[in-house]
Amino acid sequence: MSVYLAELIGTMVLIIFGGGVVAGVVLKKSKAENSGWIVITFGWGFAVAFAVYAVGGISGAHLNPAVTLGLASVGEFSWSLVPGYIIAQIIGAFIGACIVFIHYLPHWRETKDQGAKLAVFSTDPAIAHTPSNLISEAIGTAVLLFGLLAIGANQFTEGLNPLIVGFLIVAIGLSLGGTTGYAINPARDLGPRLAHFFLPIAGKGSSNWKYAWVPVAGPAIGGVLGAQFYHIMFNGGSVVPLFILIALLIMISAASKWMPSESKVTTHYQNNAENVS
């Protein structure tokens, strides 16, 4: 199996389990309906762990353009492979989302909330405030890359690493995911959002393309930021790329002063967590 096919299959598996757990929680008449945020965060963690088990020995199981870019930026992955990996990841995410759609086929018509349907495929912020949302995604993904590199530097019992990575995803979701739904992966958001746009989902509403660039750009910046920070702290790398990225985030943060926030809560993960609390 080629590394590109492995990335496609691994990302497809990731979305089948990850999108599937969200569908189970937010779609009407699912037996898991309203089971809440904790179920979603652990579902995504297990999704990542199993996807890494599936293809990690073939492609390294990046499953995420932010991971691919971050590793390439510190010389731990070949730039020549980056375009193929990213394309494969987006296609795999698209296919995985289509499988989730088919699996929950009768539930789409039973669910009237258009936002809940979109939440199965892609993320949206709890408070719509573009600079803050972008920074949130960047921070979450920076923590992801720092954590992945830190995990890789430790010795575990053979076969345990993917499970540890899964718990890293759970930790990010529990601690940092409440702001934007923690895409922390451009392919995880863009591929399924494209599926939402093209699939014949009953009463689906908008795919919210106005927000779609945030879970792509934020993780891309954060992935490089996290990898560069780890590289500087532990491997003596150059501080120049890190300073450039930090300056970029500071400028975005400063711009938030002139951008009003919206108080409306839009994320359906939070709505369901509140329903069971």
N, C-alpha and C positions, 0 to 999 in steps of 0.2 A: 504493500500500500504506500502511495506517495505521501509526503508530509502535507501536501495541500488537501488531499482527500481526507487525511486524518483530522486536520483542523476543521474541515467542513462537517465531518461526522461528529466530532467532539462538541462543536458548538451547537449542532442540531440536538444532541442529547441534552446539553445544558438547557436549552430553551424548552424542550419537551417537559423536563422536570420543573424548571423554574417558572415558565409560563403556565404550566399545568397546575402548580400549587396556587398561583394567583387566581386562576380561573375557578378552582375549587372553592376558594374563599369568597370571591366577589360575585359569582354568577348565581342567579336564582335557581332554587330547587336542587342545588348540589348538596350532597350529604355533608360536605365540609363548609357550607355557607356560614359566614360570620365567625369562623374559627380564629381569625385575628392575625395580628402582626407577628406574633411569635411563631406561628405555623409557617408564615411566609418566609421569615428569615431563616429558619431551620431548613425549610424546603429548598431554598436557593443554595444554602451551604452544602446540603447533600447532593444537589444537582451538580455543583462544581466538582465536588469530590469524586462522584462517579464518572463524570466526563473526563477528569484527569486520569482516573484508573483506566478508562477505555482507550485513550490514545496517547497518554503521556510517554510511553516507550517508543512511539513512532515520531511524533512531531514536537515533543516537549509540552504539548497541551497548553499553548498560549490561550486559545479560545477567546481572545480579546485584543483588538488592535492597540489598546493602551499598553498592554503587556509587551506586545511585539515592538512597539515604538520605544518603550522604556528600556527594554533590554538592548535594542540596537543602539540606542543613544550612549550606552556605557560600554559598547564593544563586546557584549555578550551574545550578540546575534547578528547575522549577516544582513546588511542593508539590501542586498540583492534578492533576498527571500521575502522582504517586508511586503511588497505589493501583492504577491500571490497569497500570503498568509491572510492579509486583511480581506481580500476579495473572497477567499474561501470561508472565512469567519462570517461575513455578512450573508453569503448564500446559505450557509448552514443554519444561521439564525432564522432566516426567512423560511426555510423548509421546516424547521422545528415549530415555528409559529403556526404554519399551515396544518401541521399534525395536531397541535393543540386545538385549533379551530374544529377540525373534523371530530376529534375525540369528544368535545363538548357540544356537538352540533345542535341538539334540541334545546340547550340552555340559552342560546343567544336570543331566541324569540321570546323566551320567558323573562328575560332581563330587559327592563325598560330603560335603565340608567345607561346612557351613552358613555359617560365617563368611566363607569365600571367596565364596560366592554373594552374601551381603549386601554385601561389599566392592565388587562391581561397581556397586552402586546408591548406596551411601552410605559415609560415613567412620566409623571407630572409632579410639579412642586406642591408642597403643602401651602406655601405662601408664594404667589407668583411675583418674584422680584429678580429680574434677570441677572444682575451682577452677583447677588448673593447666591442664587441657584448655581451659577457657573463656578463660583468659588467653592461651594459645597461639594460639587462633583469633582473638582480638582483636588480638594483635600482628601476626600474619600479614596480617590484613585491613587494619590500619592502614598497614603497609608497602605493600600493594597500592594503596590510595587515594593515599598520598603519591607513590608511583611513577607512577601514572596522571596525576596533576596535574603532576608534574615533566616527564613525557614531553610532555604537552600544551603546556607552556611553551617547548618547544624546536622549532626548525625542522628538519624532515627532508626528504629527497627525497620528492616526491609519491608517496603510496601506501605509504610505508615504516612509518608509525606502527603499524599493526596487528601487523606482524612484531615490532617493538620491544616492544609490549605482550605478545606471546607469550613473548618471552625474559624479560620481567619475571616471568611466571608460572613459567617454568622455574627462575629464580633463587630464587623463594620456595619452590618445591617442594624444591629441592636443599638450601637452607639452613635452612628453617624447617618443612618439611613432615613431618619424621620423627616428630614428637610425636603428631599427631592425624590425619595424612593430608591436612592442609590443605584443608578444605572451602572456607574463605574466601568462601563464597557460600551464603546460606541456601537459595536456589532449587535450586542444584546438589545439595544434600543432601536437602532436604525433598521435592522433586518425585519424584526416583527412589526415595526411601524409601517414599513412598506407592505407587509402582508395584510395588515389592517386596512390599508388604503385599497388594495386590489381585491381582497376576498369579499364574497357576497354575504357579509354579516348582516343579519336582519336588524334594521334600525340603528346602524352603527354610529352615525354622526361623523364629526370631523376627526381627522387624524392628527390635528394640532401641529401642523408643520411650522407654525410660528415659534414654537418652543423647541422643535426637534434638533436644532443646531447645538443647544446647550449640553445635552448628554452625549454629544459627539466631541465638541471642542473641549469641554471641561475635563473629561477623562483623558483626552489626548495630552493636554497640558500637564495634568496631574501625574500621569504615568511617567512622563519624562522627569518631572520634578522629583518624584519619589525615588526613581532609580538614580538620578544624579546625586541626591542627598545621601543615599546609602553609599554610593561610590566614593564620594568625598570623605565621609566619616570613617569608612572602613578600608578603603583602598587608595586613599590619597589622590583622588582625581582632581581635575581643575574645577575651581569654584565659579568660573565665568558663566557656564550654562545655567547653573543654579541661580546666580544673581539676576540673570536676564529673565528667567521664569518668575522669580519672586517679584521683580520690578513690574512685570506684566500683571500679576495678580494684584499688586498694590494699586496700580492705575485703575484696574477694573473696580476694586473696592472703593476707591475715592470717587469714581463716577457714580456710585450708588447713592450718594448724597442728593443727586439731582434726579433720581428715578424713584417715583412714589411706589410703595408696595401695595399689594392688594391683600386685604384681610381675609378674603374668602378662602376657605380650605378646599382644595381641589383633589387631593390625593385620596383615593378610595381605600388604600391600605389603612390610613388613619381612621376613616369612617368605620371600617369594620372592626378595628381594634376598640374603638369607643363603644360599639354596639355590644361587645361582649364583656366590657369592663363594669 
